[in-house]
Amino acid sequence: MGKYLPRPGAWERAGLHPPRGSDELLPSGITYGPFTMSSSTPATANGNDSKKFKGDRSPCSPSRVLHLRKIPNDVTEAEVISLGLPFGKVTNLLMLKGKSQAFLEMASEEAAVTMVNYYTPVTPHLRSQPVYIQYSNHRELKTDNLPNQARAQAALQAVNAVQSGGLALAGVPTADGGLPLGQSSVLRIIVENLFYPVTLEVLYQIFSKFGTVLKIITFTKNNQFQALLQYSDPVNAHYAKMALDGQNIYNACCTLRIDFSKLTSLNVKYNNDKSRDFTRLDLPSGDGQPSIDPTMAAAFGTPGIISSPYAGAAGFAPAIGFPQAAGLSVSAVPSALGPLAITTSAMTGRLAIPGVTGIPGNSVLLVSNLNPDAITPDGLFILFGVYGDVHRVKIMFNKKENALVQMADATQSQLAMNHLNGQKLYGKVLRVTLSKHQTVQLPREGQEDQGLTKDYSNSPLHRFKKPGSKNFQNIFPPSATLHLSNIPPSITVEDLKSLFGNTGCNVKNFKFFPKDRKMALIQLGSVEEAIQALIELHNHNLGENHHLRVSFSKSTI
């Protein structure tokens, strides 16, 4: 596809102002949400301390249309769309390759806000080049009459077919279950040009951005490091393959080759540095035992299939062993689409990843920018409990905007950080990072605490205490639509609408499940309202010995 320079009038037909003098084309500046970076402020919001920008116009208010700058000339429409996929449905795309720019329209403003919040501290990369994202002043894209839009529309149609049809892609033969042949929730991953070690934890960090990872098995076949990775949903597998296939994990090496596996589910026997079932924390480590089921071994290699994944890796030794997870922050994996800038020491073989804080394998999170007038330990327990079993919560006595949240393990803390960092709660944007503390200390006897530290280790409200629980397969990002369950038969639609309305929420839609009135979906006015409602109403007593169960839904009404 050649470079596209919009002919006169093209911007107007797209519902945009012409580039000359437009706030969308700041020659030397960029605006991020509520922040305008002056010439004296390092652009740390983009993960780039060396460049400085000057915002010469007032900041844009949130919009579902996002403006992308400095996109590579050879980037594809699918690659640009993939930046938005983890955050929600992408409804339109305008590529301006001659200007190295693009406009991406999300289905909702909430999805766009989540996307900008995520990419503010983490610069996304396409084709190894940083891409800068800001809100557009425009509320929608009108591209019907624009030239050279065929490829963009084809890419969007393919994605929309996946999202709306349960992976029933147009032109793709489907099995009886409606799933395209050859596509499942299990991906087969080959890492080529393995110059640096790639661990199970590194794969988890990269692939968990696209959905809930249930299981991973790593092995070596034909002198290649390979992995099988199972998502909770085939749609997540599709997005991950589309976004990551052919990308490098590290600069100019460790290239991902991804395909759909013929397997529909993985059977993991041991949790160790070669295999992991994230739904079964009770599995043994099985030291010295093969991590893969014999039937899988027959399909993917020979007896002793699990050899060292680091063979041939330039003599580097494994940097980390399981269960001491890598503890990599997702912010170290820019969009999981570009190379991870690293330095190595040939003496130790360890990876040093700039910008990563916290102790490897840490299960304690630092939550900052809280609203001290509204937040409580119980509120944090309920919210973070959506993504793992919270053991302890401590709101800082002298700085109540900060809190420590201790999860059951490092995997759950990473999952909670992935989903909650950048979300808005009680009018403040949450910042969630790995803490340097490895445990939350309870106050000593007689020590003043004002009830700010609580131990939830034995709470009956833990969602994941049962190994293999179905809750592991129903972990979704915060959304404006909530899933309700455990509703007694006497409760009506109006009862539930009134209950949620009394929390200050705007109830937009509601429906009971047709075949099971114990469950329902309720759509609220915003993601922030839904988060607040979940905190306040999860485990609410509805009478008749029924306590309401509330979780985020991937569905819409």
PEZI-V182774 format. One record per backbone hydrogen bond with DSSP energy under -1.0 kcal/mol. CO is the residue of the C=O (numbers start at 1). NH is the residue of the N-H. E is the energy in kcal/mol with one decimal. If there is no record, write none. Layout:
co & nh & e
CO & NH & E
CO & NH & E
//
This chain:
co & nh & e
4 & 98 & -1.7
7 & 10 & -2.7
9 & 13 & -2.3
10 & 14 & -1.4
11 & 16 & -3.2
12 & 15 & -1.7
14 & 142 & -1.9
19 & 22 & -2.2
22 & 25 & -1.2
28 & 54 & -1.8
32 & 35 & -3.4
35 & 32 & -2.0
37 & 55 & -1.7
38 & 41 & -1.8
42 & 44 & -2.2
43 & 46 & -1.8
43 & 48 & -1.4
44 & 47 & -2.1
51 & 43 & -1.6
64 & 106 & -3.0
65 & 136 & -2.5
66 & 104 & -2.6
67 & 134 & -1.9
68 & 102 & -2.0
69 & 132 & -1.8
72 & 75 & -1.3
76 & 80 & -1.6
77 & 81 & -2.6
78 & 82 & -2.1
80 & 83 & -1.1
81 & 84 & -1.5
81 & 85 & -1.2
84 & 87 & -1.8
85 & 88 & -1.0
89 & 107 & -2.5
92 & 105 & -2.8
94 & 103 & -2.6
96 & 99 & -1.4
96 & 101 & -2.1
97 & 100 & -1.3
100 & 71 & -2.2
101 & 96 & -2.9
102 & 68 & -3.3
103 & 94 & -2.5
104 & 66 & -3.3
105 & 91 & -2.7
105 & 92 & -1.4
108 & 112 & -1.6
109 & 113 & -2.7
110 & 114 & -2.4
111 & 115 & -2.1
112 & 116 & -2.7
113 & 117 & -2.8
114 & 118 & -2.0
115 & 119 & -2.4
116 & 120 & -1.2
124 & 131 & -2.7
126 & 129 & -1.9
129 & 126 & -2.5
132 & 69 & -2.7
134 & 67 & -3.1
143 & 146 & -1.4
149 & 153 & -2.7
150 & 154 & -2.3
151 & 155 & -2.3
152 & 156 & -2.3
153 & 157 & -2.6
154 & 158 & -2.0
155 & 159 & -1.9
156 & 160 & -3.0
157 & 161 & -2.3
158 & 162 & -1.5
159 & 163 & -2.5
160 & 164 & -2.8
161 & 165 & -1.6
162 & 167 & -2.0
167 & 169 & -2.0
169 & 172 & -2.1
173 & 181 & -2.4
175 & 178 & -2.3
179 & 175 & -3.0
180 & 183 & -2.0
185 & 231 & -3.2
186 & 261 & -2.6
187 & 229 & -2.4
188 & 259 & -2.2
189 & 227 & -2.4
190 & 257 & -2.7
192 & 255 & -1.8
193 & 195 & -2.0
193 & 254 & -2.7
199 & 203 & -2.0
200 & 204 & -2.1
201 & 205 & -2.4
202 & 206 & -1.9
203 & 207 & -2.8
204 & 208 & -2.4
207 & 210 & -1.6
208 & 211 & -1.0
212 & 232 & -1.6
214 & 278 & -2.7
215 & 230 & -2.7
216 & 276 & -2.6
217 & 228 & -2.9
219 & 226 & -3.3
221 & 224 & -1.5
224 & 221 & -2.3
225 & 191 & -2.6
226 & 219 & -2.6
227 & 189 & -3.3
228 & 217 & -2.6
229 & 187 & -3.1
230 & 214 & -3.0
230 & 215 & -1.3
233 & 237 & -1.3
234 & 238 & -2.2
235 & 239 & -2.4
236 & 240 & -2.6
237 & 241 & -2.4
238 & 242 & -2.4
239 & 243 & -2.4
240 & 244 & -2.7
241 & 245 & -1.8
244 & 247 & -2.5
247 & 256 & -3.0
249 & 340 & -2.4
250 & 253 & -1.9
253 & 250 & -1.2
254 & 249 & -2.3
255 & 192 & -2.8
256 & 246 & -3.2
257 & 190 & -2.7
259 & 188 & -3.3
274 & 218 & -3.3
275 & 272 & -2.7
276 & 216 & -2.4
277 & 280 & -1.5
279 & 468 & -3.6
280 & 283 & -1.2
284 & 271 & -2.1
286 & 289 & -2.8
293 & 297 & -2.5
294 & 298 & -1.9
295 & 299 & -1.1
296 & 300 & -2.5
297 & 301 & -1.6
305 & 220 & -1.3
305 & 307 & -2.0
308 & 311 & -1.4
310 & 313 & -2.4
312 & 314 & -1.7
313 & 316 & -2.4
323 & 325 & -2.1
329 & 332 & -2.5
330 & 333 & -2.2
334 & 337 & -1.8
334 & 338 & -1.3
343 & 352 & -2.1
345 & 349 & -3.5
352 & 343 & -1.5
353 & 356 & -1.5
359 & 362 & -1.9
363 & 407 & -2.9
364 & 435 & -2.6
365 & 405 & -2.3
366 & 433 & -2.2
367 & 403 & -2.4
368 & 431 & -1.9
371 & 374 & -1.6
371 & 375 & -2.4
376 & 380 & -2.0
377 & 381 & -2.4
378 & 382 & -2.4
379 & 383 & -2.3
380 & 384 & -2.6
381 & 385 & -1.4
383 & 386 & -1.5
384 & 387 & -1.6
391 & 456 & -3.9
392 & 406 & -3.0
393 & 454 & -2.7
394 & 404 & -3.0
399 & 402 & -2.1
401 & 370 & -2.6
402 & 396 & -2.3
403 & 367 & -3.1
404 & 394 & -2.6
405 & 365 & -3.0
406 & 391 & -3.2
406 & 392 & -1.2
409 & 413 & -1.8
410 & 414 & -2.2
411 & 415 & -2.2
412 & 416 & -2.5
413 & 417 & -2.3
414 & 418 & -2.6
415 & 419 & -1.9
416 & 420 & -2.4
417 & 421 & -1.8
420 & 423 & -2.0
423 & 430 & -3.5
425 & 428 & -1.8
428 & 425 & -3.1
430 & 422 & -2.5
431 & 368 & -2.8
433 & 366 & -3.1
444 & 447 & -2.4
449 & 452 & -1.6
452 & 395 & -2.5
454 & 393 & -2.2
456 & 459 & -2.2
466 & 469 & -1.8
469 & 472 & -1.5
470 & 473 & -1.5
471 & 474 & -1.4
480 & 524 & -2.7
481 & 553 & -2.2
482 & 522 & -2.0
483 & 551 & -1.9
484 & 520 & -2.2
485 & 549 & -2.2
488 & 491 & -1.5
492 & 496 & -1.8
493 & 497 & -2.6
494 & 498 & -2.6
495 & 499 & -2.1
496 & 500 & -2.4
497 & 501 & -2.5
498 & 502 & -2.0
500 & 503 & -1.1
500 & 505 & -1.3
501 & 504 & -1.7
509 & 523 & -2.6
511 & 521 & -2.7
516 & 519 & -1.8
518 & 487 & -2.0
519 & 513 & -2.4
520 & 484 & -3.2
521 & 511 & -2.3
522 & 482 & -2.8
523 & 508 & -2.7
523 & 509 & -1.6
526 & 530 & -1.8
527 & 531 & -2.5
528 & 532 & -2.3
529 & 533 & -2.6
530 & 534 & -2.5
531 & 535 & -2.1
532 & 536 & -2.1
533 & 537 & -2.5
534 & 538 & -2.0
537 & 540 & -2.2
540 & 548 & -3.0
543 & 546 & -1.6
546 & 542 & -2.8
548 & 539 & -3.5
549 & 485 & -2.0
551 & 483 & -3.4
//
